[in-house]
Amino acid sequence: MPAANEFDLAILGGGIGGYTAAIRASQLGMKVALVEKDKLGGTCLHRGCIPSKALLRSAEVYRLMKQSDEYGIETASITLNFPKMQERKQKIVDQLHRGVQHLLKKGNITVFHGLGTILGPSIFSPLTGSVSVTKELGDPEILVPKHLLLATGSRPREMEGLAFDGEYILSSDHALQLESLPNSMLIVGAGRIGLEWASLLSDLGVDVELVELSDRILPGEDPDISKEMTRILKKRKVKIQTGVTLLPDSLIKKENLIRIRGMVGEQEKEFESEKLLITIGRSANVENIGLENTEIRVEQGVVVVNQMYQTDESHIYAVGDMIGGLQLAHVASREGIIAVEHIAGLQPSPLDPLKVPKVTYSRPEVASIGWSEKEAVAQGFGVKTGIFPFRALGKAAVEGETDGFAKLVVNRETEDLLGIHLIGPAVSNLIAEGTLAQFLDATPWELSQMVHPHPSLAEVFSEAALAVEGKAIHA
């Protein structure tokens, strides 16, 4: 019979939600076990946030070097070495992977490498929630925790009739492992992931076409942001088609090309490219972890939890992509901290989705927090807005990045900020100021009174705040 290992907390999944929770639990004096079947760091580190941003950075440098003569720097020739880009990406991932391993070792967290399965009541414990860890070699190990935290993440969602094959039909995981660039790519799904890949590949010289079921790209962002991004991508020769329903049965693979038809309204249109990249979202990893041995509910493909991330089994918690909502790395991290602090009896504040920033790391970047103008009106608010373009800022001109704008959505009655929406240079960093403003319930007047350095991109906030009342200085 396998020996049982007792812990205060066991965590299933070593991604950013799981390992962050493990570190916080260790800080709070808990004896912690972390179970991971693959590599510590999960999707974000190995197949998502970090590798994709590393490639985006390489694409940015390549584009800048091709435009270097505009900055007074003349070069004889520029050569794209895609395998070397991939090599740099992997070095960054490996470095950060070692960092995660060090942090867990520093926190005296016991890591079990293997497949974790939740057990029902057994000889090991009268409660549901013991975990059997199956390894490649040797007998399973049994973990008996007082509390269990599930953080098993998600995987790229397949389209019905268009199963990933890794050669013609790719997920974002497959795209990250490309050994060479195709001449053309059809990207299905124009949300954050699709836009990042469209931007990256177009900067590297790939002929990109984006197709989206919705009536606009970036359907989760303010419509003004979608309109501006459409304009910019079309200027970059990215083809965009919205309102498309693909017909999977029409797929043909022939002579290193794929052809597929789709309906645009009542008209049929054919699409052709070397490869098809599907970026229609992610599916929660809720299978094969033993949920059937518990009373935990799964609805619409995700685990049901309360605002402290407790499942229907009060000693079992779940966080991250597997519970749906905002499937973002920083959300999973914060959810893990809240869950652990609740276990420790610290009474943490619930996470407010309206105070969580969202970023698309395309060119230009997109960042937002709170309600869009359309959403605010739908919520019954009387709103007013302030919009200020980056092209009116000296720093944007210096940087050579003048596309985009900042848009504030404001409650007309109370002057509270309801939403902040940015498209332009470095807005993944600028949104931090917007996040603090939302967290502190700032008003446009307060933003306008902040002294921003000049020249800086951050001046866009004070100008947009002044623009709410038609008093912007530089526009």
Secondary structure, DSSP 8 states (H G I E B T S, - for coil): ---EEEEEEEEE--BHHHHHHHHHHHHTT--EEEEESS-TBHHHHHHSHHHHHHHHHHHHHHHHHHTGGGGT---S-----HHHHHHHHHHHHHHHHHHHHHHHHHTT-EEEESEEEEE-S-SS-SSTTEEEEE-SSS--EEEEEEEEEE---EEE--BTTB---SSSEE-HHHHHT-SS--SEEEEE--SHHHHHHHHHHHHTT-EEEEEESSSSSSTTS-HHHHHHHHHHHHHTT-EEEESEEEEEEEEEEETTEEEEEEEETTEEEEEEESEEEE-S-EEE--SSSSGGGS---EETTEE---TT-B-SSTTEEE-GGGG-SS--HHHHHHHHHHHHHHHTT-------GGG--EEE-SSSEEEEEE--HHHHHHTT--EEEEEEEGGG-HHHHHHT----EEEEEEETTT--EEEEEEEETTHHHHHHHHHHHHHTT--HHHHHHS---SS-TTHHHHHHHHHTTT--S--
